[in-house]
C-alpha cells in the first residue's frame, strides 16, 4: 500500500507484514494514549481496540491530539476511530466505551490482542489492567506519569522495577508487588523530579461528565509535547516488539 511504503522500506517486507497483521489494544485514549494510537495508525498497524469511558472536554485541548472544537462532547473512542479511519481505512478498529478495570480488560483480552498499551492515569484501574494483562501472558507496555514534566531528556524506558522519581510508578510498583508481580512490565517514565500532593487538585472539573465511577482524578498541569512524546515512545516500542518477533 503506497501510504505505508516508507514504513515498509525501513522495516522490510516481512516485518511490515507482521505489523499489518497485528492487533494492539490501547487502554486509555487521552493525552498519552491518543498519540500512541496516532503512531500505530500511521505505521500501518492492522487492528486496534480502543478502551476509554470518557468524552472529550474543553480542558483536553491543550494536550490531547483527538481534542478539537469539532470533537468536544464526543466519546474519545469514537473520535479515535474516526481519526484512525481517516489515516488508514483498512485498519480494523473496535471502540469500546468502557471503564478500565479487571472486568473490562478481561473482555479485551478475550479479543486476543498481540500487545496491550496501558495509558491509564488512575491508580486502581491501572493496577488492575496491568495485573490481569501480565498474568494472562500478553505483552503489556505501560506509561507512567507524564504530567508536570517539562524535560524530554529525562524520559526513560525500562522495567517497572527500574522506575525512579515517579510518584505514580512508586504506587504501582508497591501494589503490583503485593500481588506477586516484581518485574516484567516495560514502562515509559520520567526521572524528572516532581512534587505534588495526590490529595489536592488545582482545577475544578466537578462539572465535567467524565468522572462517572471511582475516585475523582487529580488535575495536574501538563504539556502537549511531553505527553505526546510518551505516547509516541509507547507506539515505537509496540512497533519494535511486534516486528522483531
C-alpha positions in Angstrom: 0.0 0.0 0.0 1.5 3.3 -1.1 0.7 5.2 2.1 2.9 2.9 4.1 5.7 2.4 1.6 8.2 4.2 3.6 7.4 2.2 6.7 7.9 -1.0 4.7 11.1 0.4 3.2 12.6 0.8 6.7 11.2 -2.3 8.4 11.4 -4.7 5.4 8.6 -6.6 3.8 8.3 -9.5 6.3 8.4 -7.2 9.4 5.9 -4.8 7.9 3.6 -7.7 7.1 3.8 -8.8 10.8 2.8 -5.2 11.8 0.0 -5.1 9.3 -1.4 -8.4 10.7 -1.0 -7.4 14.4 -3.6 -6.4 16.9 -2.9 -3.8 19.7 -5.3 -2.8 22.4 -4.9 0.7 23.8 -6.4 1.3 27.3 -6.9 5.0 27.9 -7.4 7.2 24.8 -6.3 10.5 26.3 -3.1 12.7 26.2 -0.7 9.8 26.0 -2.9 7.1 24.5 -4.1 9.3 21.7 -0.5 9.9 20.4 0.2 6.1 20.8 -2.8 5.4 18.5 -1.6 8.1 16.1 1.8 6.5 15.8 0.4 3.0 15.3 -2.2 4.0 12.8 0.4 5.9 10.7 2.8 3.0 10.8 0.2 0.7 9.2 -0.9 -1.5 12.2 -3.7 -3.8 11.1 -6.1 -3.8 14.1 -6.7 -1.5 17.1 -9.0 -2.0 20.0 -9.7 1.3 22.0 -10.9 1.4 25.6 -12.0 4.6 27.3 -15.1 5.7 29.2 -14.6 9.5 28.9 -15.8 12.0 26.4 -13.7 14.9 25.1 -13.8 18.1 27.2 -12.5 21.6 26.5 -9.8 21.1 29.1 -8.4 18.3 26.9 -7.5 20.6 24.0 -4.1 21.7 25.4 -2.6 18.2 25.2 -4.9 15.6 23.5 -4.5 15.0 19.8 -8.1 13.9 19.5 -9.5 17.1 21.2 -10.7 19.9 18.8 -13.6 22.2 18.7 -15.4 19.7 16.5 -14.9 16.7 18.8 -15.8 18.3 22.2 -18.5 16.2 23.8 -17.8 13.1 21.6 -16.7 9.8 23.2 -13.0 9.6 23.0 -13.1 6.1 21.5 -15.4 7.3 18.7 -13.2 10.3 17.9 -10.2 8.0 17.8 -11.9 5.6 15.5 -12.8 8.4 13.1 -9.2 9.6 13.1 -7.8 6.1 12.5 -10.1 5.5 9.6 -9.1 8.9 8.1 -5.4 7.7 8.2 -5.9 4.1 7.3 -9.4 2.9 6.4 -8.1 -0.7 6.2 -7.3 -0.7 9.9 -9.8 -2.8 11.8 -10.9 -0.6 14.7 -13.0 -1.6 17.7 -14.1 1.3 20.0 -15.2 0.1 23.5 -16.7 2.8 25.7 -15.8 1.0 28.9 -14.4 2.0 32.3 -11.0 0.3 32.5 -10.8 -2.3 35.3 -10.2 -6.0 35.8 -13.6 -6.9 34.1 -13.3 -4.8 31.0 -9.6 -5.8 30.4 -10.7 -9.4 30.6 -13.2 -8.7 27.8 -10.4 -7.0 25.8 -8.0 -10.0 26.3 -10.7 -12.3 25.0 -10.3 -10.5 21.7 -6.7 -11.8 21.6 -4.6 -8.7 21.1 -0.9 -9.3 20.4 0.0 -6.4 22.7 -1.6 -4.1 25.2 -0.7 -0.4 25.8 -1.7 0.9 29.2 -2.1 4.7 29.1 -4.4 5.0 32.2 -3.8 7.8 34.7 -5.8 6.4 37.6 -4.1 4.1 40.2 -6.8 1.4 40.8 -7.7 0.8 37.2 -4.1 0.9 36.1 -3.1 -1.7 38.7 -6.0 -4.0 37.7 -5.2 -3.7 34.0 -1.5 -4.4 34.4 -2.0 -7.3 36.8 -4.7 -9.0 34.7 -2.8 -8.5 31.4 0.6 -9.6 32.8 -0.9 -12.7 34.4 -2.6 -13.6 31.1 0.8 -13.7 29.4 0.0 -10.9 26.9 2.8 -8.4 26.4 1.9 -5.1 28.1 3.7 -1.7 27.8 2.8 1.0 30.3 3.0 4.7 30.6 3.9 6.1 34.0 3.4 9.8 34.9 3.8 12.3 32.1 2.1 15.3 33.8 4.1 18.0 35.4 7.2 17.1 33.3 9.0 19.7 31.2 12.3 17.9 30.3 12.1 15.4 27.5 15.7 14.3 28.1 14.6 12.8 31.4 12.2 10.3 29.7 13.4 6.7 30.0 12.4 3.2 29.0 12.8 0.4 31.5 11.2 -2.4 33.6 8.7 -1.3 36.2 11.3 -2.4 38.8 13.7 0.2 37.5 11.5 3.3 37.6 12.5 6.2 39.8 11.4 9.7 40.7 7.9 9.0 39.5 5.2 9.1 42.2 2.7 7.2 40.1 5.3 4.4 39.3 6.1 4.1 43.0 2.5 3.4 43.9 2.0 1.0 41.0 5.2 -0.9 41.9 4.0 -1.3 45.5 0.6 -2.5 44.5 1.9 -4.9 41.9 4.4 -6.3 44.4 1.6 -7.0 46.8 0.0 -9.1 44.0 3.2 -11.0 43.4 4.5 -9.1 40.4 8.0 -7.8 40.8 9.1 -7.1 37.3 8.3 -8.0 33.6 6.4 -4.9 32.6 8.1 -2.4 30.3 7.4 1.2 31.1 7.9 4.7 29.8 8.7 7.0 32.7 10.5 10.2 33.6 13.2 10.6 36.1 12.5 14.4 36.4 11.9 15.4 40.0 8.3 16.5 40.6 6.4 17.3 43.8 2.7 17.2 44.2 0.0 16.1 46.6 -2.3 13.4 45.3 -5.0 14.6 47.6 -5.1 18.1 46.1 -6.5 19.3 42.8 -5.7 22.7 41.3 -8.6 22.9 38.9 -12.3 22.2 39.5 -13.6 19.8 36.9 -16.5 18.7 39.0 -19.0 19.8 36.3 -17.3 17.6 33.7 -19.2 14.4 32.9 -16.0 12.4 32.9 -16.0 11.1 36.4 -18.9 8.6 36.4 -17.1 6.0 38.5 -14.4 5.7 41.1 -12.4 8.5 42.8 -12.2 11.9 41.1 -8.8 12.1 39.4 -6.4 14.9 40.4 -5.9 17.6 37.8 -2.3 18.2 37.0 -0.6 20.6 34.7 0.9 19.1 31.6 2.4 20.0 28.2 1.3 18.5 24.9 5.0 18.0 24.0 5.8 15.7 26.9 2.6 13.7 26.8 2.9 13.4 23.1 6.5 12.1 23.4 5.4 9.5 26.0 2.7 8.3 23.6 4.9 8.1 20.6 7.6 6.2 22.5 4.9 3.7 23.5 3.9 3.3 19.8 7.5 2.9 18.8 8.1 0.2 21.5 5.0 -1.6 20.2 6.1 -1.5 16.6 9.6 -2.8 17.5 8.1 -5.6 19.7 5.6 -6.7 17.0 8.0 -6.6 14.1 11.0 -8.2 15.8 9.2 -11.4 16.8 
